[in-house]
Amino acid sequence: MAKSFSLSSLLSGSWPTWTLFALVLMAAPQVFRSGLSITVLSQMGIAIIACLSYNMLLGQGGMLSFGHAVYTGLGAYLAIHALNAVSNGALPIPVSAVPLAGGLAGMGFAVLFGYVTTRKAGTTFAMITLGMGELVFAMSLMIPEFFGGEGGVSSNRVIGSAVMGITYGPAIQVYYLIAVYTFVAVAAMYAFTQTPLGRMLNAVRDNPERVEFVGYNTQRVRYTAFIIAGFFAGISGGLGALNFEIVTAEVVGAARSGAYLLFTFLGGATFFFGPIIGAILMVLAFVLFSEFTKAWLLYLGLIFLFMVMYAPGGMASLIMMNVRVAAFGKLRQLWVSYVGLALTGLVALVGASAMVEMTYHLQLNAGQGSELQFLGATLDATSLNSWFGSIFVMATGLGLFELTRRQFSREWGHIQEFIEAEMQRRAS
């Protein structure tokens, strides 16, 4: 007899993890108390829901979508209009329920657009989603009555009298609302992975022909998952509208869809917690890292390139490989190599970054003189000494990194051989 699915039994089996997750969400603003920190934490919660909803398509269903921002963006637009309707007295719902309006909007548009996009799979699906995304972005500029034109649509989340002292005026109150939605959405999306539909979605990703052979309609499975992903994407967009109190055409643009794809992959699309890591990295890159250098997109592209080449499973795969090594008591043997790789890689990165920053300075800030500050040092973008020094530092770092990498590879190979032998011994 098949075991029935129960959300409570599913979550109770890993209650320490969920308890820790809830505690982190509650304690984070008490540790990072500045206004910028609260804003960053709020955006992380929103991004976590968006990236996990996207991974429902990419990681679980093998559907490479280039237009996921359509559902987060349209959910944001419907949510901001719902917030305006609430403020005008036309919609009798609390402000805390406005993100649900965004979720229903995302689901509704997923029902409409998904019927077309999910009829094909693979590259064809990706191209259709790309065209759908460009179509919606073009419409956002053509229909200012709904999308607000270039200025977007704004609103005010502080409506009516306070309920138990909550007005959603202070950023900390908005953060805790986002935290509640984040916890519930993450738990619900994890529960989806354990349902028969979630398992069948994995089967459609891995072997659609066999799924058809046993009697399932692969298009219907993809379509249903697409609708569910659209709902959570819309909730993410609704929370974003509530947090920023303005929605512009940028939220449905290709750049936003590309960011979901890039950072979900960097986090690790094959693991459930991978997109959570990717969402955190996305906010840090867009909010913080972009303030330090104008070349941040170049660095981001290089990181993505190296991850594709050397760690296609993303950050989550690197973590899980080391967890496996630690489970067999061998992680302590690698710490010297890890320190060496980190230090030599950092030296090479400093040299390369110095050349990148001097190049950008010559192209963008030539009118401010040839000198620039880099990590506390003064560089002259027109001086051969600065260029040769940067090349020397980079070459030295790369050489030492390669020597350290070879030693690490030998140690890693020996440890993996030991683990395989130990697993065979335990199995026998």
C-alpha positions in Angstrom: 0.0 0.0 0.0 1.4 3.4 -1.0 2.4 5.8 1.8 0.2 8.9 1.8 1.8 12.3 1.5 1.5 14.6 4.5 3.1 18.0 4.7 3.3 17.8 8.5 5.0 14.4 8.5 7.4 15.6 5.8 8.5 18.7 7.7 8.5 17.0 11.1 11.2 14.6 9.9 13.7 17.5 9.4 12.4 19.8 12.2 15.9 20.8 13.4 16.7 22.3 9.9 13.4 24.1 9.7 13.7 25.4 13.2 17.2 26.7 12.5 15.9 28.3 9.3 13.1 30.1 11.2 15.5 31.2 13.9 17.9 32.7 11.3 15.0 34.6 9.7 14.0 36.0 13.1 17.4 36.8 14.4 19.0 38.2 11.3 17.7 41.8 11.7 18.8 41.7 15.4 22.4 41.0 14.3 22.4 43.3 11.3 20.5 46.4 12.5 21.4 49.1 10.1 18.9 50.4 7.6 20.9 49.1 4.7 21.2 45.7 6.3 17.4 45.5 6.8 16.9 46.4 3.1 19.4 43.8 2.0 17.8 41.1 4.2 14.4 41.9 2.8 15.6 41.6 -0.8 17.3 38.3 0.1 14.0 36.9 1.2 12.3 38.1 -2.0 15.1 36.7 -4.1 15.0 33.3 -2.3 11.3 32.8 -3.3 12.0 33.9 -6.9 15.1 31.6 -7.4 13.4 28.6 -5.8 10.3 29.1 -8.1 12.6 29.3 -11.1 14.5 26.2 -10.0 11.2 24.4 -10.0 11.4 24.7 -13.7 15.2 24.4 -14.3 16.5 22.0 -11.7 13.4 19.9 -11.1 11.8 19.9 -14.5 14.8 20.5 -16.8 13.0 23.5 -18.4 15.4 26.3 -19.3 13.3 29.4 -19.2 14.6 32.8 -20.3 11.4 34.7 -19.3 10.8 33.9 -15.6 10.8 37.6 -14.8 7.4 37.8 -16.7 5.7 36.2 -13.7 7.6 37.9 -10.9 7.1 41.2 -12.8 3.4 40.9 -13.6 2.8 39.7 -10.1 4.5 42.9 -8.9 2.3 45.0 -11.2 -0.9 43.4 -10.0 0.2 43.6 -6.4 1.0 47.4 -6.7 -2.4 48.0 -8.3 -4.1 45.9 -5.6 -2.3 48.0 -3.0 -3.6 51.2 -4.6 -7.1 49.7 -4.7 -6.8 48.9 -0.9 -5.7 52.5 -0.2 -8.7 53.7 -2.2 -11.1 51.5 -0.4 -12.0 49.5 -3.5 -10.4 46.2 -2.3 -11.2 45.1 1.3 -8.1 43.1 2.1 -5.3 43.7 4.6 -1.9 44.9 3.3 -0.3 41.6 4.4 -2.4 39.8 1.8 -1.3 41.9 -1.1 1.5 39.5 -2.0 -1.1 36.8 -2.4 -2.7 39.0 -5.1 0.7 39.0 -6.9 0.8 35.2 -6.5 -2.6 34.8 -8.0 -1.6 37.1 -10.9 1.6 35.1 -11.5 -0.4 31.9 -11.5 -3.0 33.3 -13.9 -0.5 34.5 -16.4 1.4 31.2 -16.1 -1.9 29.4 -17.0 -2.2 31.7 -20.0 1.4 31.7 -21.3 2.3 28.2 -20.0 -0.3 26.6 -22.2 1.8 27.8 -25.2 5.3 27.5 -23.8 5.1 24.0 -22.2 3.8 22.4 -25.4 7.5 22.1 -26.4 10.5 21.1 -24.4 14.3 21.7 -24.6 15.7 24.4 -26.8 12.3 25.2 -28.3 10.8 25.8 -24.9 13.7 28.2 -24.0 13.3 30.2 -27.2 9.5 30.5 -26.7 10.0 31.8 -23.2 12.6 34.3 -24.5 10.1 35.5 -27.1 7.3 35.7 -24.5 9.5 37.7 -22.2 10.4 40.2 -24.9 6.8 40.5 -25.8 5.7 41.4 -22.3 8.6 43.8 -21.9 7.5 45.6 -25.2 3.9 45.7 -23.9 5.1 47.3 -20.7 6.2 50.4 -22.7 3.2 50.3 -25.0 0.4 50.2 -22.4 1.2 53.0 -19.9 -2.3 52.9 -18.5 -1.4 49.6 -16.7 2.4 49.6 -16.6 2.8 53.3 -15.9 5.2 54.0 -18.7 8.9 54.7 -17.9 8.0 56.1 -14.5 6.2 52.9 -13.4 3.5 52.6 -10.8 3.9 53.7 -7.3 1.9 53.3 -4.1 2.0 53.7 -0.3 1.9 50.6 1.9 1.0 52.6 5.1 -2.8 52.4 4.9 -5.4 52.9 7.6 -4.9 52.5 11.3 -2.3 50.4 12.9 -3.2 46.8 13.9 -1.3 45.7 17.0 1.1 48.6 16.3 1.9 47.3 12.8 1.7 49.9 10.1 4.3 48.5 7.6 5.9 51.9 7.7 9.2 50.8 9.3 11.4 48.6 7.2 11.8 46.1 10.0 8.0 45.4 10.0 8.1 44.8 6.2 11.1 42.5 6.7 9.3 40.3 9.1 6.3 40.0 6.8 8.7 39.0 4.0 10.3 36.5 6.4 7.0 34.8 7.1 6.2 34.6 3.4 9.7 33.3 2.8 9.5 30.5 5.4 6.1 29.4 4.3 7.0 29.5 0.5 10.2 27.6 1.0 8.5 24.9 3.1 5.7 24.6 0.5 8.2 24.4 -2.4 10.2 21.8 -0.6 7.0 19.8 0.1 6.3 20.0 -3.6 9.5 18.2 -4.4 8.3 15.2 -2.3 4.9 14.9 -3.8 4.1 12.4 -6.6 3.8 15.4 -9.0 7.3 16.6 -8.0 8.7 13.1 -8.5 7.0 12.8 -11.8 8.5 16.2 -12.8 11.9 14.8 -12.1 11.1 11.8 -14.3 10.0 14.1 -17.1 13.3 15.9 -16.8 15.4 12.7 -16.9 13.5 10.4 -19.3 10.3 11.9 -20.9 10.0 8.9 -23.3 9.7 6.4 -20.5 7.2 8.7 -18.7 5.0 8.7 -21.9 5.4 5.0 -22.1 4.0 4.4 -18.6 0.9 6.5 -19.4 1.7 10.0 -18.2 1.2 13.2 -20.3 4.6 15.0 -20.1 3.1 18.3 -21.3 0.5 18.2 -18.6 3.1 17.6 -15.9 5.3 20.5 -17.2 2.2 22.7 -17.5 1.1 22.0 -13.9 4.6 22.6 -12.5 4.8 25.8 -14.6 1.6 27.1 -13.0 2.8 26.4 -9.5 6.1 28.1 -10.2 4.2 31.1 -11.6 2.3 31.3 -8.3 5.4 31.5 -6.1 7.1 33.8 -8.6 4.1 36.2 -8.3 4.4 36.1 -4.5 8.0 37.2 -4.9 7.0 40.0 -7.1 4.2 41.1 -4.8 6.6 41.2 -1.9 9.0 43.3 -4.0 6.2 45.7 -4.8 5.3 46.0 -1.1 8.9 46.5 -0.1 9.9 49.2 -2.7 6.4 50.7 -3.2 7.1 51.2 -6.9 7.2 48.9 -9.9 8.9 49.8 -13.2 9.3 48.0 -16.5 12.7 46.7 -15.4 11.0 44.0 -13.4 9.8 42.2 -16.6 13.0 42.7 -18.5 15.4 40.1 -19.9 18.1 41.2 -17.5 16.0 40.1 -14.5 15.2 36.8 -16.1 18.9 36.3 -16.9 19.8 37.1 -13.2 17.4 34.3 -12.0 19.1 31.9 -14.4 22.6 32.9 -13.6 22.4 32.9 -9.9 20.2 29.8 -9.6 22.9 28.0 -11.6 25.7 29.5 -9.4 23.9 28.4 -6.3 23.3 24.9 -7.6 20.2 23.9 -9.6 20.5 20.2 -8.7 20.1 20.8 -5.0 17.0 22.3 -3.3 19.1 24.7 -1.1 21.3 25.7 -4.1 18.9 28.5 -5.3 18.9 29.9 -1.7 22.6 30.3 -1.9 22.3 31.8 -5.4 19.6 34.3 -4.2 21.9 35.5 -1.4 24.7 35.9 -3.9 22.5 37.8 -6.3 21.5 40.4 -3.7 25.0 40.8 -2.5 26.2 41.3 -6.1 23.5 43.8 -7.2 23.3 45.8 -4.0 26.8 45.7 -2.5 29.4 44.5 -4.9 28.2 46.8 -7.7 29.1 49.7 -5.4 32.7 48.8 -5.1 33.6 48.6 -8.8 32.2 49.4 -12.2 33.6 46.2 -13.6 31.4 44.0 -11.4 29.6 42.5 -14.3 32.9 41.4 -15.8 33.9 39.7 -12.6 30.4 38.1 -12.4 30.7 36.8 -15.9 34.2 35.3 -15.2 32.9 33.6 -12.0 30.0 32.1 -14.0 32.5 30.9 -16.7 34.7 29.2 -14.2 31.8 27.6 -12.4 30.5 26.2 -15.6 33.9 24.8 -16.5 35.0 23.4 -13.1 31.9 23.2 -10.8 28.8 22.8 -13.0 26.8 21.7 -9.9 27.2 25.1 -8.4 28.1 26.2 -4.9 25.8 23.5 -3.4 27.7 20.7 -5.1 31.0 22.0 -3.7 29.5 22.0 -0.2 28.0 18.6 -0.5 31.3 17.1 -1.8 33.0 18.4 1.3 30.2 17.2 3.6 30.8 13.7 2.1 34.5 14.0 2.8 33.8 15.2 6.4 31.4 12.3 7.0 34.4 9.9 6.5 36.7 12.0 8.7 39.0 13.2 6.0 38.2 16.9 5.7 41.0 17.8 8.2 43.6 16.5 5.8 42.6 19.1 3.2 42.6 22.3 5.2 46.2 23.2 4.4 45.5 22.8 0.7 42.3 24.8 1.0 44.2 27.6 2.7 47.0 27.5 0.1 44.4 27.6 -2.8 42.6 30.5 -1.2 45.8 32.6 -0.6 47.4 31.9 -4.0 44.1 32.4 -5.8 43.6 35.7 -4.0 47.1 36.9 -5.1 46.3 36.0 -8.7 42.9 37.8 -8.4 44.5 40.9 -7.0 46.9 41.2 -9.9 44.2 40.5 -12.5 41.8 42.9 -10.8 44.4 45.7 -10.8 44.7 45.4 -14.6 40.9 45.4 -15.0 40.5 48.4 -12.8 43.2 50.4 -14.6 41.6 49.5 -18.0 38.2 50.7 -16.8 39.7 53.8 -15.4 41.3 54.7 -18.7 38.1 54.1 -20.5 35.6 55.7 -18.1 37.4 58.1 -15.8 40.3 59.4 -18.0 39.2 63.0 -17.2 39.9 62.5 -13.5 43.6 61.8 -14.1 45.6 58.6 -14.5 45.9 57.7 -10.8 43.4 55.5 -9.0 43.1 53.9 -5.6 43.0 50.1 -5.5 42.9 48.2 -2.2 44.7 51.0 -0.4 47.4 51.3 -3.1 47.8 54.1 -5.7 48.1 52.9 -9.2 48.9 54.9 -12.3 47.0 53.6 -15.3 49.5 55.2 -17.7 52.6 53.9 -15.9 54.4 50.8 -17.1 55.5 50.1 -13.5 51.9 49.6 -12.4 51.1 47.3 -15.4 54.3 45.2 -15.0 53.7 45.0 -11.2 50.1 43.8 -11.7 51.3 41.3 -14.3 54.0 40.0 -12.0 51.6 39.6 -9.1 49.1 37.8 -11.2 51.7 35.5 -12.8 53.2 34.7 -9.4 49.8 33.9 -7.9 48.8 31.7 -10.9 52.1 29.8 -10.7 51.7 29.1 -7.0 48.1 28.3 -7.4 48.8 25.7 -10.0 51.4 24.0 -7.8 49.0 24.0 -4.9 46.2 22.7 -7.1 48.2 19.7 -8.2 49.0 18.8 -4.6 45.3 19.2 -3.8 44.3 17.0 -6.7 46.5 14.2 -5.5 45.2 14.4 -1.9 41.6 14.6 -3.2 42.1 11.6 -5.4 43.5 9.5 -2.5 40.6 10.5 -0.3 38.0 9.6 -2.9 39.7 6.2 -3.4 39.5 5.7 0.4 35.9 6.6 0.5 34.9 4.3 -2.3 36.8 1.4 -0.7 35.2 2.2 2.7 31.7 2.3 1.1 32.3 -1.1 -0.6 33.6 -2.5 2.7 30.5 -1.3 4.6 28.2 -2.6 1.8 29.7 -6.1 2.0 
